[in-house]
């Protein structure tokens, strides 16, 4: 196995069945394995003799079964578009707050709660719905969630007042987690030799959706009003729901666990798996720096010497879009066994990008170059993180994704709070210095863990 992850079922002697395994919320005897999956024990949990005996045959058949399920490039691209559209639902409201506030006759304070409501719903969905991807038939689950998203978005478009809109946006956040179910699902359908590439494409789709949503929502609202933005999003989600139901191969549940045990097992995974904890730490820093940058960038571009309009500032997301698309190649690095080395290189690129962005207060060219390099570094890092954690356990990919994305959510919240404080304290210079410092901390962690692993 390369440096991207380990499994108890590969290259290790079989151990006798442990009576305690039945009480373990992660190790579940008699679990059902989805097509293309090997039964892999969580690191630190005992593997049964039967699992070890059958692993070689299961892994050998994985590629054949994955091909039989129809995981073509077209299906991977459909997953990427659907994931991006789902995640994009979280960001439609952000550029529209002034327009919504004026139409509903509410103040800026209540309008700001609309974004908070969406994020609260999303956090609840990540914690309580995404883990179900390991125990439910995702061919039915994903289209259902997207259909519910369409209904929630339609409710936003028709909302007669603030309270209805607020509740509808909570529902949007809760149901839009379909994107975070699709990412580990893509990892399940891919064979070992191409999993990084497939995950890279789907994750890039999700990240692209964040940037595109901000641009598209402002454009549509300027032409037809904010309600049409949500109406168009509802139609898109409904269409994708039908498309996915027709395109997704049969995907029975991978394991069987009571719901409470399923949720507890997320914490067990975090406690037992150093690879997951390290990826979560990287993810927190990635999302914190990402949020700090894009929040503070609005302050920089709206003030002297640029003084750009809101619409013009939104176009800078196009530079980030270039970086996100370029970063999808990170998945191929994982497939070649270069995850650890690539992780260090990406953190060095992030440090360099923040240094370049520091000159952005004087030159637009430096700023644009810095945006592209920073997005390649941060998005490449996120792709590698998810590719590595999906190698931990074939039957728990939705749950490890839950832990990882929860860490990202924490990082985003830290970044949002920190960006404004840094700007007040020292402007763009303080923002750039803080971003470079956080990236340097992450590189230091990578360096220490790499050196320790070689002993």
N, C-alpha and C positions, 0 to 999 in steps of 0.2 A: 504493500500500500504506500502511496506517496505521502508527502508531508501534510496533505490537506485534511487528513483525519484517519482514525483507526476504528476497527471494529473487533469485537471479541470473537467473531466467527471466522476470522481470516488468520491463518497461520498460527493458531494457538491450540493447545491440546484441549480435548473435551473434558468437562468437569461433570461430576455426578449431579443429578438434579438436587436442588436445595429446597427443602420443605418450606423455607421462608419465602421462596419466590412467589408462592401463591398469594402471600400477603403484601407483596411489593406492588405498589401502584404502577410501576413501569414495566417490570418483567411479568408478562402475562402468558402463562402456558396455554397452548391450544388456540393462539391467536390466528385470525384469518389473514393470509398474506395476499395482497393485491397483485395483479399481473405485473410481472417484471420486477418483483420484489424478492429479496432474500430476507430470511428471518435473522435479524442482527440483534444481539443483546446489547443493552446499554453498558458502556464502560463502567466497571465496578459491580455490575449485576451478573450473576452466574448464567452461563449458556448451558442449555440442556444438551445431553449427548445426542438426542435426535436432531436438534437444530444443527449441531456441528457436522453430523454425518451427512445431512442433506444440503448444507450450504454450497458445497462445490457444484453440485448439479443445478441448484437454483441459480447461482451466479452465472454458470455457463449458459443457461437458458434465458438469462435476463435480456440480452440483446435481441434474441429471436422474438421473445414475447413482446418487448417494447415495439419492435417493428410491426408485429401483428396487430397491436393496438392502433396503428396508424399515426404514430408520432412523426409526421412529415414536417418539413420546414414550414409549410402552409399552416399546419395546426399550431406550431410553435409561435408563428406570427399572430395567429388569432388569439392565442393566450396572451401575448405581449400587448396587443391592442386592447383586449378586454381588461387586463390588469391596469393599464394606463388610464382607461376610461373610468374604471372603478375608483382608483386612487384620486383621479382628477376631481371627482365629486366633492372632495373635501375642500377644494380651493376655489370653486366658482364664486363663492360669496365674498371673498376677501377684497377684490377690486370694486365691488358693487356697494359697499357699505354706505357711502354718501348718498348714492341714488336710492337705496332702500330706505334710508333714514328720512329722506325728503318725501318719498311717496307715502310712507306709513306714518309720517309726522311724529317721529321719535327722535331722541337726542343721540349724540355720538356714543355716549356711554352704553345705553341699551343696544345700539346697533353693534357695538363691539362684542356683546354677548352672543351674537349669532355665530361668529367664528368659534367662540368658546364652546357653544352647544354642539357644533359639529364635531369638534375634537373630543369632547366628553363622550359622545356616542361612539366615536371610533375607538377610543380607549376601552370602553366596555365591550365592544365587539371583538377586539383583539384578545382580550382576556377570557371572555366567556363563550365566544362562538368559533373562533379559529381553531382551537384544540379539537373541535368536533370533526375536523377534516380527517383525523386519524381513525374515527370510528363510524363514519357515515359514508354512504355512497355519494361521491362527489359529482357524479354525472347528474344527479338530481339536486344536490345541495347547492352547487354553484349557480345554475340557472335560476333556482328558486330565490337565492339571495339577490341576484341581479334584477329579477322581476320585482322583488320588494323594494329595491332601490328606485326602480322606475316609478312605483306608486308613491314613494316618499318624495321624490323630486317633483312629481306632478302636484302633490299636495303643497309643496313650496311655491310652485307657479300660481296656484289658485288661492293661496293664503289670504284671507280677508284682513288680517291684522297681525300684530307683532307676536302674540302668544302662539297662534297657530303656526306661524312661520318658525318660531323657536322650537316648538315640539317636532315639527316636520324635519328640521335640520338635525335634531338629535337622532331621528329615525334614519336619515340619510347616512350619518356617521356610523350608526349601528350596522346597517346593511351593506355598506360599501366595502366591508372587509372581505368581500368576495375576491378582491385582488390579492389579498394575503393568503387566501386558500389556494388560488391558482398557482402561486409561485412554488410551494412545496409539491403540489400536484404535478407540475411540469418536471420537477426533480424525480418524482416517483416513476413517471412514464419513460424518462430517459435511461439509457444504459450507462454503465459506469464510465465508459470511454468518452461520452459526449455530454455528461451531466453538467459540467461547468459551462460549456457552450450554451446549452439550452437554458439553464438558469440565468446566464448572463443576458441573453436576449429578452427573457421575460422580465427580469428586474429592470433592464434598461427601458422597457416599455412602461413600467410603473413610474420610473423617475421622469421619463419624458412626459407622461400624463400630468405630472405636477406642474411642469413648466408651461405646457401647452394650454392647460386649463386657465391659467392666469391671463394669457394672451387672448384666447378665444372669448372668454367671458366679457372682458372689457370691450372687445370689438362688437360682439353681438348686442350687448346692452346699449352701446352708443348708437346703434342703428335701430333696434326694435324694443329696447327696454329690458329691465332686469328679469321680468317674469318669463320672457322668451328664452333666456339663458337656461333656466331650470326646465322649461318645457322641451327644449332641444335635447338636453341631457337625459330627460326621461325617455324620449323616443330612442335615443342611442342605446340606453341600457336595455330597453325592451327588445330592440333588434339583436343586441349581443346575447341576451338571454336565450332567444330562440336559436340563434346561430350555434351557441355553445351546446345546447341540448342536442342538437343534431350532429355536432362534430365531435364531442367528447366521447371517447371509447368507454366501454363498461368498466366501472371502477368500484368494485365492492369494498366494504370496510376492511381495513388492514388488521384490525385488532378489535377486541371486545372488552370494554371496561365500563363500570358505572360512572356516571357523570362526575360525581365528587372525586372519585379516585383519579379520573382523567385530569381534573384541574390540579390535584395535589401532585400528580406526576410531573407537571411542568417545573415545580419547585425542586423535585427530586433530581430532575435532569440538570438544573442549574447547579445544584450542590455537588453532583457527582462528576460533571463533565468540565474539565479545565479548558478544553477547546471552546466550549460554549461560553464560559465566563470571559475568556479572552476576547472572543468575537463580540460579545455584548459590550465590553469596555471600549473596543475600537468603534463600535456602532454609536455609543453615546458621544464620543468625541467627534466622529464624522458628522452626526446630525447636529450637534451643538455648533460646530464651525460653519456648517452649511447654513443654518438658520441665522447665526450671527452675521454672516456675510450678506445674505439677501435682505435681511432687515435693515442693516446699516447702509447698504447700497442705496436704498430709497432716500435716506437722509443726505448722503453725499450728492446724489444726482439732482435732488430738488433744490439744493442750496448753491451758493457761489462755488466755483466759477461756472457751473453747468446750467442750473436753473431750468431743468427739463420738466415737461408736463408729465402727468401720470401715465398718459398713453405712451409717450416716448420712453419712459422708464421701463414700462412693461416689455418693450421690444428688446431690452437687454437680456431677457430670458432666452432669446434666440442664440446668444453666445453660449449660454449654459446648455442649451439643447445640443449644440455641436459637441460639447464635451461629454454629455451623457451618451450620445450615440457612439462616439469614439471609444468610450470606456467599456462597451459590451465585449470587446476582445479579451477582457480580463478573465472571462470564463474559460477561454482556451488555455490560458496560462495554468489554471487549476487542473485542467485535464492532462496537461503535460507534467504535472508534479512540481510546479514552480510556485505554489501558493505562498509559501513562507518568504521566499526571496522577493516575489512580486509585491507582497505586503510592505516590506521595508522600502522598496523603490517608490511605491505610491506615497508613503508618508514623507519621503524626501521631496517628492514632487509637490506635495501639499505645502511644505515649508517654503520651497522656492516660489510657489504660486502666491503665497501671502506676501512674500518680499516684493514680488512684481506688482501685486495689487497696491502695495504701499505707495507706489509712485502714481497710482491712479488719480490722486487728487490734483496732480499737475498735468497729466496726459491721458487722453481718452484711449490712445493706442495701447499704452501699458495696462490700462484697466481691462480692456477687452481680451488681451493676451492672458492676463492673470485669471480672468473668469473661465476661459477655456481650460487652462492648465489645472485650475483648482477643481473644476467639475470632473475632469478626467481622473484626477487623484482621488477625490472623495467617492465618486460613483464606482470607480474601479475597485476601491477598497470595500464598498458595500457588497458588490458582486462576489468578491472573493470570500467575504465573511459568510454569506449565505451558502455558497458552494461548499465551504468547509464544514459548516454545522450540519448540512444535509447528509454528510458522510458519517455522522455520529450514529444514527440509527435509521434504518429503512422504515420501521413501523412508527416512528415518532416525529416525522419531519414537520408536521403541522404544529406540534407542541414546541419543538425547538425554535420554530419560526415565531411562535407566540412570545417566547422569552426574548428572542433577539429584537423583535419589533417593539416590544414594551420598553426595552432599553433605549431604542431609537426615539420613542415618544418622550422619555425622560430627557434625553439629550436635546430634543427640539424645544422642550419647555425651558430648559436651562439657557439655551441660546436666545430665545425670545426675550427672557428677562435680562440677560447679560448685555445684549446688543445696545439697548437704550442707555443702560448705565455706563457702558464704555464710551458711547458717543458723547454723553454729557461730560464725562471725566476728561476725555482727551481727543475727541473727534475721530477722524479716519485713522490717524496715527495709532491711537490706542486700540482701535478695532483690529488693525493689521497686526500689531504686536501681539495682541491676545490670541489671534488665530494662529500665528506662527508658533507661539509658545505652546498652545494646546497640541498642535501637530508635532512639535518637538518632544513633548511628553509621550505621545503615542509612539513615536519612533524609538524613544528610549526604552519603553516597555518592550517593543519588538526586539530590540537589540539584546536586552537582558534575557528574555525568554529564549531567543535563538541560541545564545551562548550557553545557557543552562541545558538546553536540549541536546547539545553536542557532547556533554560530559558523560 
